Amino acid sequence: MASTLLCFLLFLPLLDHVSANSFLFEGFNNNSKLTLEGASVIKTSALLRLTDRSTNIVGHAFYKTPFKMLNKTNSSLQPNAYSFSTYFVFSIVSPRSGSGGFGLAFTIAPSTIFPGAEAGHFLGLVNSTSDGDSSNHILAVEFDTVNGYKEDSDTEGNHVGVNVNGMNSKITEPAAYIEAGTDSNVKEDFRMAKVDAVQAWIEYDSKSKTLNVTVAPLPLLRPNKPLISYPIELNTVFKENMYVGFSASTGSKETSFHYILGWSFSVNGDAPLLNNSELPNPPPKEQDPSSFPWVNLAIGTLCVLTFTLLCLLLYQTLCKRYMRFEALEDWEMDCPHRFRYKDLHTATKGFKESQLIGVGGFGAVYKGVLPTTGSEVAVKRIVRGPIHGMREFAAEIESLGRLRHKNLVNLQGWCKKKNDLLLIYDFIPNGSLDSILYNSNCNFVLDWGQRFKILKGITAGLLYLHEEWEQVVIHRDVKTSNILIDGDFNARLGDFGLARIYDHDQISHTTNVVGTIGYIAPELTRTGKSSTESDVYAYGVVLLEVVTGKRPVSSDQFFLVDWVVENYQLGQILEVVDPKLNSVYDLEEVELVLKLGLLCSHNIADYRPTMKQVTRYLNFDDLLPDISDWRRSVSESSSLSLGFLEATSMMSVGTSKNLSSIDIMSTNSIDAGR
């Protein structure tokens, strides 16, 4: 019994250590947990880029907190290295011609700083003097795309190698995998720089003293057998506390982009699994023009003078067609997947009117079925005009393309061809909240439980935009027609064409009055400055809409907020509840939502709650402030709104029916809910 207790006490620190020593990155939305050095940056697409195409550069990215890698619980014994496991997905984008280089390495080291480390074959970890020095205490698993170090040992390009304290690999293997689910020992070779992304599993077993390395192209299943299984003692390599991360470099001529899409790590346990659907899209590969038939044909015909006319014809007809395969600009590398226009044209049946599912702020939205995958999508075709078009197109890619939340519409990708600007989203089957609430042809009515769930979803989406993402996102056009409802009646906030982004420690400097009549906060008509508070105002109007089933404004000068205020002051607030509910609802929840809607749509911005406070109110974690002494001048509010309507009506002469445009609004769009 005593010996059992002693063993338990000896292993108790280890158990705590194991439970805390793991992490998971499914994309990289911020660098607060990473130390970045050299050329490494977090891209707007949530990719971690270690190097760009510059020559002789080094990029480091390490987890900020060191891990305990040696077991020193018994001082009389030589310390043993702990088992560890890591799983990551990387992508190498090489130039259109040439091998690129030099590669990247998963690295375990006693420090995140490598004084004097050189680029090229040294991968930013050592130099010609320190290479191989046992005092380095470095374990590196390299993924190299050029001939090996010193050309006399691991000379095979496109290889995986295990290195200790230097760049002379202990063992190397050409990149390959054995297909999962088979008993075959036949390896399938692949070039790491040619596939979209590569999965890598690295595991060390402290009992067998064996390091296993497995690779496979994404999205294949994990192979049953590792590529490398190498016996190694790490107790003399590791110090007690070690940092884990990546290092990459380029050479004087050989250069590549090196990206990490996702990464997990664990000590004394299996690394957490990555959800591939949550990872950012791999960066697009640059195509070699010589791989296209027209190039070889053009070169051949240039050698024969009699075919000069044919060469000119080929240039005119085919050169423009394949122009998109030229080297991509850096900003395009950050954007989500670029779709082919031909596929989108086929998916929407040539953008037929029968496929039209809605008209947004800057164009029409079509339902489509992608011919490549058979999946349903929504294709937003943006109208490109002299004032807006490309600006809003870029804004939506910049904002929504980087955001990932279950209550936001997922942007799958984009396409740009001449004047056609296209954004591709997940198809949301139930359409907009506006159409469900007000379309007389809708074959069902939302019950209270569904409405309350929808409101909580909108709240979660706005909380993410305002407070939880790495920057502050002001949506600037929160309304029921921009809220989509999926098959499980979850709310998805979309249409980010007017969104603005700024850092958490900055103040928004936008000065244009944008938005939709009925949802525009009063202070915007005076200052033009959007803020999170102006988003909260619009959200408050949505709260009242969902409960009452009435639009914010109507052509007979009806103002929803003022009407609810009047009934509240008369002590009959439940009189405003949507008759379609047939009095079937949770009384406490309905009263909370109505009062919260009034608080959020308060005339004075400072009185409105933050979305974090709103979340606590809706979850009944905090009591709603007493608004019994809350005063709102109905006549003042109405006159303000009427004056604004009159002003915008004068401004709208000769404009289109687009109310979500910058500085220009049209009262003709009121009945359409914009």
Steps between C-alpha positions, in 0.01 A plus 500: 500500500782740589685424178184564297448836670866588441469422128184711479672794667799466267281507189255766621707793360526314172122462475448874548776568249339280237153648536629853443756438228311514174364759258306522175505759218241451225623799304681795656272794575745676730858471621441544874619143572783499247843660478567609143847593379650594165270475199216318682159668502135412565315559172147640482383162371603342837805338338834507684759596236858418596671643190408686184681501165789721622853358482715395798234553766406305812162466670435366852167427671508343848241440770567765766487266800777239541413138578658273757664231287710309758380292794721593798276361775773259615832682540696174536408390148593651167204712386282357225350700217121511504297364214355763269273520199432770242275524195514789255404593145735705283515627144799592283444729201796490265557726197359409161838367392784355706501292817444778751649468846618437753232348718375508857571308818294408805741595778539434873763731651595652839442854367302682231806705405781351288793746497695504174274242333522503122244455223518249215590142602534605864121576518558789743605269788884485492793629295816347355680538836231377740370223270513166682599648838349288780442816705227601253247253652285515185275232351372588151288303255559666162273506194739601224433564130859530367813285503622422847762660719867460384377300196670183624248342733132596477529618142146412400277805446140489623590303811419466870791479745572474872774735624668531841697818584565573135408456135675168429194273512517178703249344260316623190223365281341636180153638576259207466215317672343155513129517424285470815291189547729271299759239593724607214854619557508689171573867555325768296745783428376859482662841467432717802517824300248376241209382720265759655602412857691233695404334828780401737488288816810488726496280812762398752447198727706532819473126572625368166723807441365526147415805290232441233435742212199458269393720209213502249336755270189672637223375523609133494454285809799442723716213366523189719879490481743787562743622234784512755537294818831597660638380837643796691583599858377855564591529869840642403355723229221662700533738790231503766303784337478518122313708241314349204443667165607539140794645312530558124738672263569590138828511309682740273311363197260237634190653661151384599206610708476278811164488680353323806120446484444329835701351787445295816747373757497296821751368754427148632188471292363499149494836325141629462344424162460785252161554340598548137178690426605764755844557342560796270509420130846407368664780300463453123792351311675690226470322167792452262402658167709238320251238618228642274480370142460844346843607626681210336294552186589870493870424545490241224321725255744783568776274363318468170446828317221355292289468819540864612135576439395199704718615789330840504160334496594272790626796699174687456273206576686306767736737683222689677324175578792370704607837644360404837779243541763773529671564833243607754531827687558474873151635585343220293694244705313625809149469354280195520469257211468653153228332293495465123246728333399215269401283799294780656328575169407131472396478867249787467378390153646813349372721786142433393225693672350170619812452716466844662444473876545862608626847426769632733662837557726488197351237275301180465539163672450176306464140611741262329622141498874471439575260214829400663360385837120501465468717811249784523635855525375857496673721244492875559550692175614852586407789276816695423422871472696826490467557878488155648557144391865401524535677835211305654615178330844535659347601835288185514795275416722684750250471784282192452780301334701512824216441745393156616200460730195274499268803502661672201446412135803306374673651197625209285681708240485759225534565129584808296459521122492838326202683655359189670583486872375182666500379863416137580336411833351196668138460388266562794173313428246703698598837353499825691330578829325786320335264250389261774347776713327697224452284190134411477590205278718346770348168599592508867506736797790517742397395850642679802766236572635535147496880522685503832761259360547725196550808719763320708681404179506860377634602841782245483596614150515869596691421822763323287524799264517765773708335773626147432682527166855637474363833373173688540252456214214749463239341276319830429194333343345269762140425396265207447569475124872450576430218748465156341337197664641152442318166509534476880370857547840635595561864409785593265594868467617589149549777239825663617524742208485801734706353785798686643789353702732662750721397793356461849704790634395737221192710430295467183558791261224423249297813425253389230132452588423147386240244592128453460222734609344378822825343622723809493597625848406867567860610555594391147281774351708756691856364498500231231733294723410132518588306814418182684227703673335576164504124424335442841229752408417309181508174697249648746264577212536139382406379850178700483429381145527133594259541792245727328516373142500861377750685281702786653331765282217517252381747241233637737769638734474208743815457713530167679726614784274795587190279489653250744610787727144637508354163598769449763427839658128414500575175688377281214826381344364152424247658263780528242568123480454349152141368470634210293637349822140450621609594853720188518832622638715522813382815679829561681707463181270723293503781760880472526548524122264799466664694781845405374399620152402838646825522695710413193313754283536782751548848350821550698779265392664485845183348648511200268655176633794322340441168325671323789244653738219412258615137503485487879152658501362250248646209697346644822850515651451870583186696579393755242539858631180662622365712214186617677641854520633476145380798298486531125346793319279337240431828321870588493594155371231503235586850382865400479411194292260701280762766439747234405250339264427834334870573457577161352195517278639821343840333461355194328380674184644318201658222707436127493301302756810425697476607861820342629724722294740756635361850555201441267168352616160458346163499673374280217670210674305530825222267397758244394646503849823679405 
